[in-house]
Amino acid sequence: MTAKVIAEIGCNHMGQLDLAKEMVMIAATVCKVDIVKFQKRHARELLSPQEYDRPHPNPDYAYGPTYGLHREALEFSAEQHAQLKATCEQFGVAYSTSVWDLTSTRQMVALQPSLLKVPSACNLNRELLTLLADTYGGEIHVSVGMTNHEEEERLVRFFEDKGRAKDLVLYSCTSGYPVKFEDICLLEITRLKEAFGSRVKAIGFSGHHLGIAADIAAMTLGAQYIERHFTLDRTAKGTDHAASLEPDGMRRLARDARNVGKALCAKSAEILPVEEVQRNKLKVGQIKW
C-alpha cells in the first residue's frame, strides 16, 4: 500500500500566480507528488468587519495593512484557480483546494476537481458541509485537528445520513505551526481507523512538523494520504513556510512513500526467489532437522 502524497502550496505562493504555477511544476516533475493543493477563502464572508480591519497579529508576516487586506493579497480568483487546475493537468498531478466558506465552496465545486478539502477550522460548519455533500460529486477530505471525539462522530454520521460517507477521507491532524514531535500523536491514525475505517473511504495524515520520518510512520500505520505544506524557501515571509517542506524534502517524502509502500507486504512464498540463490549457496552441508 502506497500513500498518495499531497503537496499543499496553500498560501506559500505569496499571492503570485506565476510562482504558484512554478511550484506546481516543481512539485510534479521534481518531487513527483500525486496531488497539489491550494486554499480558497472569501475574506469578506469569512471575517467579521472587526477581524477584517484589525492589524495582522504578526506584522512581519503581513501582506497588507489589515488582516483582511493581508488575506486578500494572498487570494486567487476562481479564474486563477481554473488556471492552476489546468497547470496541474498539464504536469500530470491532481488539483485540489481547501474551501473555507460558502462562496469559495461554490466556486471550487464549479471547477469539479477530483477532491476538495475541508480544513480543521471549518469541519463543524454544517452549512458548508451540506453544500459539499449536496452539490459536489468528488471525494470530500476533512481534517479533524481541534476536534473532539463526539464532534468526529457527528461529522461522520452527517455524511452517512447524506449517503456520502464512502466519499469521505478523515485526516489525523494536530493544528499547530510547527508541531513538536510529541504533539504529532501518530497513534490517532490507529484510533481513527478503528473508529471509522469501515465507515469512510480512507484515513489520511496532515502534518505540520519538521522532517519526513513521521510521515512515513503514518503510512505504516495505515494513512492512505500524506499531506504536507510545500514551499520553495522555508525562510520566506509567511506563517506556513517554517512548517513546510522544500523541494528536496518533498521529493524524498514522495520517494520514500513509494519505496516503503512496496515494502509493506507479506512474503509471496515462504522462500522468495531472491533467497533461493543464497539458500543454495549458504545452507549447503548444514544439518537438516
C-alpha positions as CSV (number, residue, x, y, z in Angstrom):
1,M,0.0,0.0,0.0
2,T,1.5,3.3,-1.1
3,A,0.0,6.5,0.3
4,K,-0.8,9.4,-2.1
5,V,1.4,12.4,-1.3
6,I,-0.2,15.9,-1.3
7,A,2.0,19.0,-1.7
8,E,-0.1,21.8,-0.1
9,I,1.1,25.0,-1.6
10,G,-1.7,26.8,0.4
11,C,-0.7,30.4,0.6
12,N,3.0,29.8,0.2
13,H,2.8,31.3,-3.3
14,M,2.6,34.7,-1.6
15,G,-0.1,35.9,-3.9
16,Q,2.0,35.4,-7.1
17,L,0.3,33.4,-9.8
18,D,3.4,32.7,-11.8
19,L,5.2,31.5,-8.6
20,A,2.2,29.2,-7.9
21,K,2.4,27.7,-11.4
22,E,6.2,27.2,-10.9
23,M,5.6,25.5,-7.6
24,V,3.1,23.1,-9.3
25,M,5.6,22.3,-12.0
26,I,8.3,21.6,-9.4
27,A,6.0,19.5,-7.2
28,A,5.0,17.4,-10.2
29,T,8.3,17.0,-12.1
30,V,11.0,17.2,-9.4
31,C,9.1,16.0,-6.3
32,K,6.8,13.6,-8.2
33,V,3.8,14.1,-5.8
34,D,0.3,12.8,-6.6
35,I,-1.7,15.9,-5.7
36,V,-1.1,19.6,-5.4
37,K,-3.5,21.6,-3.1
38,F,-4.3,25.3,-2.6
39,Q,-6.7,27.2,-0.3
40,K,-9.7,29.3,-1.2
41,R,-11.2,32.0,1.0
42,H,-13.6,34.8,0.6
43,A,-12.3,37.2,3.2
44,R,-15.3,39.5,3.5
45,E,-17.5,36.4,4.1
46,L,-15.2,34.6,6.4
47,L,-14.2,37.6,8.6
48,S,-16.3,40.0,10.6
49,P,-15.7,43.7,9.8
50,Q,-13.7,44.0,13.0
51,E,-11.5,41.0,12.1
52,Y,-11.1,42.3,8.6
53,D,-10.0,45.8,9.7
54,R,-7.7,44.8,12.6
55,P,-3.9,44.6,12.1
56,H,-2.2,41.2,11.4
57,P,-1.2,39.7,14.7
58,N,2.4,39.3,13.4
59,P,3.3,42.4,11.3
60,D,6.4,40.8,10.0
61,Y,4.2,38.3,8.1
62,A,1.6,40.8,6.9
63,Y,0.9,41.3,3.2
64,G,-1.4,44.2,3.9
65,P,-2.1,46.9,6.5
66,T,-5.1,45.0,7.9
67,Y,-5.7,41.3,8.4
68,G,-8.4,41.3,5.8
69,L,-6.2,43.0,3.2
70,H,-3.5,40.6,4.1
71,R,-5.8,37.7,3.3
72,E,-7.0,39.4,0.0
73,A,-3.4,39.8,-1.1
74,L,-2.8,36.0,-0.8
75,E,-6.0,35.1,-2.5
76,F,-6.5,33.9,-6.1
77,S,-9.8,34.4,-8.0
78,A,-11.9,31.5,-9.3
79,E,-10.5,32.1,-12.8
80,Q,-6.9,31.9,-11.5
81,H,-7.8,28.7,-9.7
82,A,-9.0,27.4,-13.1
83,Q,-5.6,28.2,-14.5
84,L,-3.9,26.4,-11.6
85,K,-6.1,23.3,-12.3
86,A,-5.1,23.4,-15.9
87,T,-1.4,23.7,-14.9
88,C,-1.8,20.7,-12.7
89,E,-3.3,18.7,-15.5
90,Q,-0.5,19.9,-17.8
91,F,2.1,18.3,-15.5
92,G,0.1,15.2,-14.6
93,V,-0.9,15.8,-11.0
94,A,-4.3,16.2,-9.4
95,Y,-5.5,19.7,-8.4
96,S,-7.3,20.3,-5.1
97,T,-8.0,23.1,-2.7
98,S,-9.3,23.7,0.8
99,V,-12.6,25.6,1.0
100,W,-13.2,27.9,3.9
101,D,-16.6,29.5,3.2
102,L,-19.8,29.1,1.1
103,T,-18.8,31.4,-1.7
104,S,-15.4,29.7,-2.1
105,T,-17.1,26.3,-1.9
106,R,-19.5,27.1,-4.8
107,Q,-16.7,28.5,-6.9
108,M,-14.4,25.4,-6.4
109,V,-17.3,22.9,-6.9
110,A,-17.8,24.5,-10.3
111,L,-14.2,23.5,-11.2
112,Q,-15.1,19.9,-10.5
113,P,-11.7,18.7,-9.1
114,S,-11.4,15.1,-8.0
115,L,-11.2,16.1,-4.4
116,L,-11.9,19.1,-2.2
117,K,-10.7,19.6,1.4
118,V,-12.4,21.0,4.5
119,P,-9.8,22.4,6.9
120,S,-10.0,21.6,10.6
121,A,-11.2,25.1,11.3
122,C,-14.4,24.5,9.2
123,N,-15.3,20.9,9.9
124,L,-18.2,21.9,12.1
125,N,-19.7,24.3,9.6
126,R,-22.9,22.3,8.8
127,E,-23.9,24.7,6.0
128,L,-20.6,24.3,4.2
129,L,-20.6,20.5,4.7
130,T,-24.2,20.4,3.4
131,L,-23.3,22.4,0.3
132,L,-20.4,20.0,-0.5
133,A,-22.4,16.8,0.2
134,D,-25.4,18.0,-1.9
135,T,-23.6,19.6,-4.9
136,Y,-20.1,18.1,-5.2
137,G,-19.6,14.5,-6.5
138,G,-15.9,14.0,-5.8
139,E,-14.0,12.9,-2.7
140,I,-14.5,15.1,0.4
141,H,-11.4,15.3,2.6
142,V,-11.7,16.6,6.1
143,S,-9.1,17.3,8.7
144,V,-10.0,16.7,12.4
145,G,-7.5,18.9,14.2
146,M,-9.0,20.8,17.1
147,T,-11.9,18.4,17.1
148,N,-13.1,16.2,19.9
149,H,-14.3,12.6,19.5
150,E,-18.0,13.4,19.8
151,E,-17.7,16.0,17.1
152,E,-15.9,13.5,14.9
153,E,-18.7,11.0,15.3
154,R,-21.3,13.7,14.4
155,L,-19.2,14.6,11.3
156,V,-19.1,11.0,10.1
157,R,-22.8,10.4,10.9
158,F,-23.7,13.6,8.9
159,F,-22.0,12.2,5.8
160,E,-23.6,8.8,6.4
161,D,-27.0,10.4,6.6
162,K,-26.2,12.1,3.3
163,G,-25.1,8.9,1.7
164,R,-21.6,10.3,1.1
165,A,-19.5,8.6,3.8
166,K,-17.8,6.4,1.3
167,D,-16.5,9.6,-0.4
168,L,-15.2,10.9,2.9
169,V,-11.5,10.9,3.9
170,L,-10.6,11.8,7.5
171,Y,-7.2,13.2,8.3
172,S,-5.4,12.9,11.6
173,C,-4.0,16.3,12.3
174,T,-2.6,18.5,15.1
175,S,-3.3,22.1,14.4
176,G,0.0,23.8,15.2
177,Y,2.7,25.5,13.1
178,P,5.1,23.9,13.5
179,V,4.2,20.9,15.7
180,K,6.6,19.3,18.2
181,F,7.1,15.6,17.6
182,E,5.4,14.7,20.9
183,D,2.3,16.5,19.7
184,I,2.0,14.7,16.4
185,C,0.3,11.8,18.1
186,L,0.6,9.3,15.3
187,L,-1.5,6.7,17.1
188,E,-4.5,8.9,16.4
189,I,-4.4,7.3,12.9
190,T,-4.9,3.9,14.6
191,R,-7.8,5.3,16.6
192,L,-9.5,6.9,13.6
193,K,-9.1,3.6,11.7
194,E,-10.6,1.6,14.5
195,A,-13.5,4.1,15.0
196,F,-14.3,5.0,11.3
197,G,-12.2,2.8,9.0
198,S,-15.2,0.7,7.9
199,R,-17.4,3.7,7.6
200,V,-15.4,6.1,5.5
201,K,-13.3,5.8,2.3
202,A,-9.9,6.3,3.9
203,I,-7.8,7.8,6.7
204,G,-5.1,10.3,5.9
205,F,-2.5,12.3,7.8
206,S,-1.9,16.1,7.6
207,G,1.4,17.1,9.2
208,H,2.8,20.5,10.2
209,H,6.1,19.1,11.7
210,L,9.7,19.1,10.8
211,G,11.3,16.4,8.6
212,I,9.6,13.4,6.9
213,A,10.1,10.5,9.4
214,A,6.7,10.9,11.0
215,D,5.0,10.9,7.6
216,I,6.5,7.5,6.7
217,A,5.5,6.2,10.1
218,A,2.0,7.5,9.4
219,M,1.8,5.5,6.2
220,T,2.9,2.3,8.0
221,L,0.0,2.9,10.5
222,G,-2.4,3.0,7.6
223,A,-2.7,6.6,6.4
224,Q,-3.6,6.5,2.7
225,Y,-3.0,10.2,2.1
226,I,0.0,12.2,3.4
227,E,-0.4,15.9,3.2
228,R,2.5,18.4,3.8
229,H,2.9,22.1,3.2
230,F,5.2,22.9,0.3
231,T,7.5,25.9,-0.2
232,L,10.5,26.9,-2.3
233,D,12.0,28.7,0.7
234,R,11.3,27.9,4.4
235,T,12.7,31.3,5.4
236,A,10.2,33.2,3.2
237,K,7.6,35.6,4.6
238,G,4.5,33.9,6.0
239,T,3.3,31.7,8.8
240,D,3.3,28.4,6.9
241,H,6.8,28.3,5.4
242,A,8.7,27.2,8.5
243,A,6.5,24.1,8.8
244,S,6.7,23.3,5.1
245,L,9.0,21.0,3.0
246,E,11.3,22.5,0.4
247,P,11.6,20.7,-3.0
248,D,14.2,18.2,-1.9
249,G,12.3,17.3,1.3
250,M,9.1,16.8,-0.7
251,R,11.0,14.8,-3.3
252,R,12.4,12.5,-0.6
253,L,9.0,12.1,1.0
254,A,7.3,11.0,-2.2
255,R,10.2,8.7,-3.0
256,D,10.2,7.1,0.5
257,A,6.4,6.7,0.4
258,R,6.6,4.8,-2.8
259,N,9.5,2.6,-1.6
260,V,8.1,1.9,1.8
261,G,4.7,1.2,0.1
262,K,6.4,-1.5,-1.9
263,A,7.9,-3.0,1.2
264,L,4.7,-3.1,3.2
265,C,3.7,-6.6,2.2
266,A,4.0,-10.2,3.3
267,K,6.2,-12.7,1.5
268,S,4.5,-14.2,-1.5
269,A,6.2,-17.5,-0.8
270,E,7.9,-19.0,2.2
271,I,11.3,-18.6,0.4
272,L,11.4,-15.9,-2.2
273,P,13.2,-16.4,-5.5
274,V,15.8,-13.8,-4.4
275,E,16.5,-16.1,-1.4
276,E,16.9,-19.3,-3.3
277,V,20.3,-18.3,-4.6
278,Q,21.5,-17.5,-1.1
279,R,19.9,-20.7,0.4
280,N,21.6,-22.9,-2.2
281,K,24.9,-21.1,-1.5
282,L,24.8,-20.7,2.3
283,K,22.8,-23.6,3.6
284,V,24.6,-26.4,1.7
285,G,26.1,-29.0,4.1
286,Q,24.1,-27.8,7.1
287,I,22.5,-30.4,9.3
288,K,18.8,-30.9,8.4
289,W,16.3,-31.2,11.1
